Amino acid sequence: MGHGSSGLRRLVHEAARFGAVGGAGLLVNLGVFNLVRHLTDLPVVRASVVATVVAIVFNYVGFRYFTYRDRDKSRRTKEMSLFLLFSAAGLVIENGVLYTATYGFGWDGPLQSNVFKFLGIGIATLFRFWSYRTWVFRALPGRTAVAGPESLPGTTARKPKARQRA
């Protein structure tokens, strides 16, 4: 296979790992959102912001130690700062959709709130995937995925297959 198809394969695997962490983060986000709405008197968007912050923390751990475990770890302070910056932008996108639906159109029933929360998460996720892989969890130049000291317990690195010549 050529370099292009191996690059596409890596991107597909990365997107799948991002999706696994993001899917779990989605459940955390929606679960906390509905729990806060049910147990408190917080307005809908404030409850959503609380849930988004909890999901951001959950997702950072998943992204750093699962999705992007093979990425550059030498700039943790910068990585964390950029992650928080892009996560905050995602928070604004996500909750801006909910705010617009709730206060702009008056769609504030429980089902409507969950639909627009979910829609906002989807739009923000596209932005986050691009920004995290481009700016936050940067690939090391000329390096393939290897297991490092921060790999998940019980996992090992796969060695790249040697290219066969025809």
C-alpha positions as CSV (number, residue, x, y, z in Angstrom):
1,M,0.0,0.0,0.0
2,G,1.2,3.5,-0.7
3,H,1.8,6.3,1.8
4,G,-1.6,7.8,1.1
5,S,-3.6,4.8,2.1
6,S,-1.6,4.2,5.2
7,G,-2.2,7.9,6.2
8,L,-5.9,7.4,5.5
9,R,-5.9,4.3,7.7
10,R,-4.2,6.1,10.5
11,L,-6.8,9.0,10.2
12,V,-9.6,6.5,10.3
13,H,-8.2,4.8,13.4
14,E,-7.6,8.1,15.0
15,A,-11.2,9.2,14.3
16,A,-12.5,5.9,15.7
17,R,-10.5,6.4,18.9
18,F,-11.7,10.0,19.1
19,G,-15.2,8.8,18.5
20,A,-14.9,6.2,21.3
21,V,-13.8,8.8,23.8
22,G,-16.2,11.3,22.4
23,G,-19.1,8.8,22.7
24,A,-18.3,8.2,26.3
25,G,-18.0,11.9,26.8
26,L,-21.4,12.4,25.1
27,L,-23.0,10.1,27.6
28,V,-21.2,11.9,30.5
29,N,-22.3,15.3,29.1
30,L,-26.0,14.3,28.6
31,G,-26.1,12.3,31.8
32,V,-24.8,15.2,33.9
33,F,-27.0,17.7,32.0
34,N,-30.2,15.7,32.8
35,L,-29.1,15.0,36.3
36,V,-28.4,18.7,37.0
37,R,-31.7,19.7,35.4
38,H,-33.6,17.1,37.4
39,L,-32.0,17.7,40.8
40,T,-31.5,21.5,40.7
41,D,-33.2,24.7,39.7
42,L,-30.4,25.9,37.4
43,P,-31.6,27.4,34.1
44,V,-31.1,25.1,31.1
45,V,-28.0,26.7,29.7
46,R,-26.2,26.9,33.1
47,A,-27.0,23.2,33.6
48,S,-25.5,22.5,30.2
49,V,-22.3,24.5,30.9
50,V,-21.8,22.5,34.1
51,A,-22.3,19.2,32.1
52,T,-19.9,20.4,29.4
53,V,-17.2,21.3,31.9
54,V,-17.5,17.8,33.5
55,A,-17.3,16.2,30.0
56,I,-14.2,18.3,29.0
57,V,-12.3,17.0,32.0
58,F,-13.4,13.4,31.2
59,N,-12.5,13.8,27.6
60,Y,-9.0,15.3,28.3
61,V,-8.1,12.1,30.2
62,G,-9.4,9.9,27.4
63,F,-7.8,11.9,24.6
64,R,-4.4,12.2,26.3
65,Y,-4.1,8.5,27.5
66,F,-6.1,6.8,24.7
67,T,-6.7,8.7,21.5
68,Y,-3.5,10.7,21.3
69,R,-1.2,8.6,23.6
70,D,1.4,8.4,20.9
71,R,1.6,12.2,20.4
72,D,4.2,14.6,21.7
73,K,4.2,14.8,25.5
74,S,7.1,17.3,25.9
75,R,4.9,20.4,26.0
76,R,2.2,19.6,28.6
77,T,1.6,23.1,29.8
78,K,1.1,24.4,26.2
79,E,-1.0,21.3,25.4
80,M,-3.3,21.9,28.4
81,S,-3.6,25.6,27.7
82,L,-4.5,24.9,24.0
83,F,-6.9,22.1,25.0
84,L,-8.7,24.4,27.5
85,L,-8.8,27.2,24.9
86,F,-10.3,25.0,22.1
87,S,-12.6,23.3,24.6
88,A,-13.9,26.7,25.7
89,A,-14.6,27.5,22.1
90,G,-16.4,24.2,21.7
91,L,-18.4,25.0,24.9
92,V,-19.5,28.3,23.4
93,I,-20.5,26.6,20.1
94,E,-22.3,23.8,22.0
95,N,-24.2,26.0,24.4
96,G,-24.7,28.7,21.9
97,V,-26.9,26.3,19.9
98,L,-28.9,25.5,23.1
99,Y,-29.1,29.1,24.1
100,T,-30.5,30.1,20.7
101,A,-33.1,27.3,20.7
102,T,-34.1,28.0,24.3
103,Y,-34.1,31.8,24.5
104,G,-34.3,32.7,20.8
105,F,-37.1,30.3,19.8
106,G,-38.6,29.3,23.2
107,W,-37.9,25.6,22.7
108,D,-37.2,24.7,26.3
109,G,-39.0,21.5,27.0
110,P,-37.0,18.5,28.2
111,L,-37.0,16.8,24.8
112,Q,-36.2,20.0,22.9
113,S,-33.4,20.8,25.3
114,N,-31.8,17.4,24.8
115,V,-32.2,17.6,21.0
116,F,-30.5,21.0,20.8
117,K,-27.9,20.0,23.4
118,F,-27.1,17.0,21.2
119,L,-27.0,19.1,18.0
120,G,-24.7,21.6,19.7
121,I,-22.4,18.8,20.8
122,G,-22.3,17.5,17.3
123,I,-21.3,20.8,15.8
124,A,-18.8,21.5,18.5
125,T,-17.3,18.0,18.1
126,L,-16.4,18.7,14.5
127,F,-14.5,21.8,15.6
128,R,-12.8,20.0,18.5
129,F,-11.6,17.1,16.3
130,W,-10.0,19.5,13.9
131,S,-8.5,21.7,16.6
132,Y,-7.3,19.0,18.9
133,R,-5.5,17.0,16.2
134,T,-4.1,20.1,14.5
135,W,-3.0,22.2,17.5
136,V,-3.3,20.4,20.8
137,F,-2.1,16.8,20.4
138,R,0.5,17.3,17.7
139,A,2.2,14.4,16.0
140,L,5.9,14.0,16.4
141,P,7.6,14.5,13.0
142,G,8.5,11.2,11.2
143,R,7.3,9.0,14.0
144,T,4.7,6.3,14.1
145,A,2.6,5.3,17.0
146,V,4.5,3.6,19.8
147,A,3.6,2.7,23.4
148,G,5.2,5.1,25.9
149,P,5.2,5.3,29.6
150,E,1.7,6.7,29.5
151,S,0.1,3.9,27.5
152,L,-2.9,2.1,29.0
153,P,-1.9,-0.8,31.2
154,G,-1.7,-4.0,29.4
155,T,-1.3,-2.5,25.9
156,T,1.7,-2.9,23.7
157,A,3.0,-1.0,20.7
158,R,2.5,-2.4,17.2
159,K,5.6,-2.3,15.1
160,P,4.9,-0.9,11.6
161,K,4.8,-3.5,8.9
162,A,7.8,-3.4,6.5
163,R,6.9,-2.4,3.0
164,Q,7.2,-5.2,0.5
165,R,8.8,-4.4,-2.9
166,A,7.3,-5.9,-6.0
